[in-house]
Amino acid sequence: MTGGGKSLRKTVLYAGTVQGVGFRYTAERMARRFPVSGFVRNLPDGRVEVVAEGGGGELAGFLAALDDAMSGYIRDRQVSESPGTGEFTGFTIRF
């Protein structure tokens, strides 16, 4: 969990068959492998939102691992990037 300096935030909205397939639990498990923080949650419109903060390389690695693990379910994804806020202390599933 990176806190300052070069911390980035990426918000990714995944579309496809991404709810009811273990996407949130996979994201939480993958996040443990990288020094990232944030959350994952289902959205009412059927998409899944991932908000993650960390260094650029760590974020890229985490998102690539998640994309690879869930590739059969993802139809589309929208990514936005902003400076990290340091507000997260870990990576959680939000309900």
N, C-alpha and C positions, 0 to 999 in steps of 0.2 A: 504494500500500500504506500504509494508514493505521495508525498505531501506538498512539496513546493517546487520552485524552479521550473523544470521542464515538464511538469505534469500537464497532461492533456485529458480532455473528456471527449469520448465518442458516444453518440447516441445512435443506435442502430434499430431500425424498425424492420422486422422480418415478416414476410408474407408467404403464404403457401399453406401447407398442412402442418402448421407449427404449434397448434394447441392440441393437447391430449396425446402427445407422442414423447413426453419426457424432455421437452426442450429446456424448460426452466431448470430441471434437476441436472441436465447435462451441462448447462451454462455454469451453474454453481460449482459443479465438480471440476470443470475445466479451469475456472477462475482460481482454484486452489493451486494450480500449477504455475501461476504467473503472479508477479507482484502488482496486482490490479485490485481496485475496489469499486463498488457500485451496487447495482441491482438488476434483476430481470423480473419482468411481470407480463402477464397476459393482458391484452387490451380488449375492450368490449367488441371491437370490430373484427376480431379473429387474428390479429397480428400479435407478435411478441415484441416487447421493447427491452433492449439491453442498454443500460447506461453504465459505462465503465471509465474509470480514470486510472492513469498510470503514465509511465514513460512511453514514448512513441513506439519503440521496439516491442515493449511488453504488451501494449495494446494490440499491435499488429499480430503478434504471436497468439495471443488469447483469441482474437476474433477469427484468425485463420484456423485455429484448432476447432473452434466452435462451428465454423462454416463447414469444415471437413467432416466433422462428426455428424452434423445434421443436414448434409447436402441433399439427401434424398427427399427432404421435406420442404426445403426452401425454394420458393419460386422467384422471389424478388427481395431486395433489401435496399433500404435508404439509409445513408450514413451522413451524419452531420458531426462536425468537430468544433470544439471550443476550448478555451483554457480550462484546466482543472481547477476545482474549487477546494479540494481537500476535505469536503464535508463527510465523506464516507470512511468508516473504520474497518470495513470488510466488504465482502460480496455476499448479498443476500437475495432470497426470493421474496418478492412483495406480493401480497394477496389482495 
